[in-house]
Amino acid sequence: MSATKEEITAFLALEFPQTKCIVEAVDDNSSILSHDIGRDELRPGGTVSGPVLMSIADVALYVAILGKIGIVPLTVTTSLTINFLRKPAAEARIIAKCTLLKVGRTLIVGEVSLYSEGFGDLVAHVVGAYSVPPNHD
């Protein structure tokens, strides 16, 4: 039971309207999201704040999971580890590319690569796990 990009986008608009993430692509094992960067996302020193990067990665993982298992709202983050690799560009959108690594019945693990749009080097690498409610089928 997978969900389409359109179904996930509609679900997020209804249930998670505060997110500024845009679903660019989703399939049954991955997702690509983008997030515009403005003044509100910057920390002192002119770089994208860590909490913003973590949020983008978390949403990318959630979207990839929904693409795989369908709309299961109570699928929740159980861990999220981020490695900040370099300063993101303050004027470029953040692009998140997520791949699911292990899909179990109640636990799903994935990784997210974060980039500043137009730059080839990773700005952060994230590994996260989500708990899936039992009997969600």
Secondary structure, 3 states (H helix, E strand, C coil): CCCCHHHHHHHHHHHCCCCCEEEEEECCCEEEEEECCCHHHEECCCEECHHHHHHHHHHHHHHHHHHHHCCCCCCEEEEEEEEECCCCCCCCCEEEEEEEEEECCCEEEEEEEEEECCCCCEEEEEEEEEECCCCCC
